[in-house]
Amino acid sequence: MIQDNIKVTILLATYNCEKFLRTQLDSIIYQTHTNWELIVSDDSSSDKTSDILNEYKLKYPEKIYILNNEKRFGNARDNFFHLLENCIGSYIMFCDHDDKWLPKKIELTLAKMLETEKKQPPHTPVLVHTDLNVVDGELNMIAPSLMKFQDISPERIKLNNLLVQNVITGCTVMINKELKE
């Protein structure tokens, strides 16, 4: 399958997330689409986050890369922008340190991206996103759909709709390099 040859870059901004980090990292490692790389930027965690990241980097050196940061960002937005500035992937996904990805997340999202790109002129910026399960801090299901849980209509994606109600959750997003640029 041609999709298997496509590398996906995953960006992970971390800060004091030792409680959740192993679950998220394992859920990425066990994806059905295995052609991925993970780039991590830790924002000066004071817990065991850095130790966990280094442990996984040693175990998967061809998959996991940790950026060395000169300064503390103090917020996820700036940390993710730092990650974006330091990646060169053709397809980029974002994840939060307290997520747990379902096994086909990359595979299904990439398939939708490629399908969407085929319908556009070459070099068109594209963003695809999905719904997500709502869970508590122990990963117990609260709701199988954030969109239904918050009464969000996924069809309302025109700019005027997006200005008043955000239907896109960052940890569900894949963008192509044209959108990044």
N, C-alpha and C positions, 0 to 999 in steps of 0.2 A: 504494500500500500504506500503510495507516494507521501501520504501524511506522516508516515513513520520517519521519513528523512528530514522532516522539518523540525529544527530545534526551537524550543520555546524557552524564553528567559523569564524566570519568576523573580520578582523583587519582594524582599521581606525586610521591613523596618522593625527592629526590636527595641524594647526597653523594659527591663525588669519583668521578664515573662517566663521565668523558670518553671512555673506551675503548668503552663500550657504548651511550651515550646516543643517538647519531645513528641507530643501527639501531632502537632502540625507538621513537623519535619518528617515523621514516619508516614503521614498521609500523603506527602509529596513523593517520598521515595517509592511508595507502592502504587503509583499511578499506572494505568494501563498504557498510556503514552509515555515511553521511557526516554525519549530524546529531549531532555530538558537540562537547564542549568539554573541554579539558585544563587542569586547574589544577595547578600545580607549586609545591612548596615545597622550596627548596634549603637544606640545613643547613650553610651557610657553607663550601662547597667551596673547596679551595685549588688545584684544578687548573683546567682550562678548561671545567668544567661550566656555570658561569654564562654564559660567552661563547657556548656552544652554545645554551643556552636562549634567550638574548636574540636570537640570530640567527634561530631558529625563530619566536620571538614576532614579530619584525619581518616575517617572511615570511608568517605566518598570524595576524595580529592579532585576527581575529574568532573564532579557535579556541583560542589558547593564552594563558593568563593565569598570571602568576608572582606569587606572594604575597611581599610583603616581610616578612621576619621580624625581630623586635626582638632575639631571643636565639637561641643555638644550642641545639638539642634534645639532641643527643648520641646519639640512637637513632631508629630508623625508626618505632617505635610512637608516640612522642610527635609525630613529624613528621606521621604519618598522622592522628592525632587532631586536630592543628592544621588539616590539610586538611579533615577532616570538619566541624569547627566553622565553616569558612569556605566551605562550599558549600551551595547551595540546590536542587540537582537532584532530579528525581523518581526517577531511576535513576542509581546511582553504581557505578562500577567502580574497581578498584584495580590499579595496575601497579607493577612494580619497574623500576628503571632499567636492569637487565641482561636484561630480557625482550625477546622478539621475538614480536609477536602475529601469528597466522595471519590472513589477509585477512577471513575471515568471523566473527572472534571476537565482535565487538559484535553483529552481525546475529543470530547463532545464540543467543547468551546472552540478548539482549533477547527473542527469540521464546519462549524457554523461560520467561523471567520473566513475560511476558504470559499465556502458557498456564497457568502456575502460579497467577497472581493470579486468573484467571477461575474457578478451582476453590475459591477462598477467599471468606469474607465480605469486604465492602468494608473497606478500611483495615487489612488484616491485614499485619503485618510479614513480609516474604519475603526470603530469601537463596537465590540459585541459584549453583552452582559447577560447574566442569568438571574434567576431567582435564587433564594437560599433558604435553608432550614433555620428556624429560630430555635436556639437551645439555651439552656442555663449554663452556669459555670462548671457543671459536672457532665455536660454534653447530653443532658436529658432533653428530649424533644418538647418544645413548647408549642411550636406550630410548624407544619411542613412547608409553609410558604410565607415569606416575609411580605410579599405583595398582598396576599389575601389577609394576613394578620394586620397590616396597616391600611388595608383598603386602597391599594395603589393599582391603578390600571396600567398594565404594561404597554398598551397602545398609545398612551399619552406621551409621545416622545418628541413632539415638536418643541422648538425652542421656547415658545411662550408657556407651554406646560412645564418644561423643565425649570423655568425661572421661578415658578411658584411651588412645585413639588418635585423633589428629586426622586426619580424612580431607579436610579443607578447606584448600586452599592459598590464601593471601590474593590472589595475583595472578590467580586464576581466578574471583574473586567478583564478583557484582553484587548490590546490595541496593536495595530500594525506599525511598522517603523515610520510610515508616512505621517501618521497621527502624532507620533512622538516628536518628529522633526517639526 
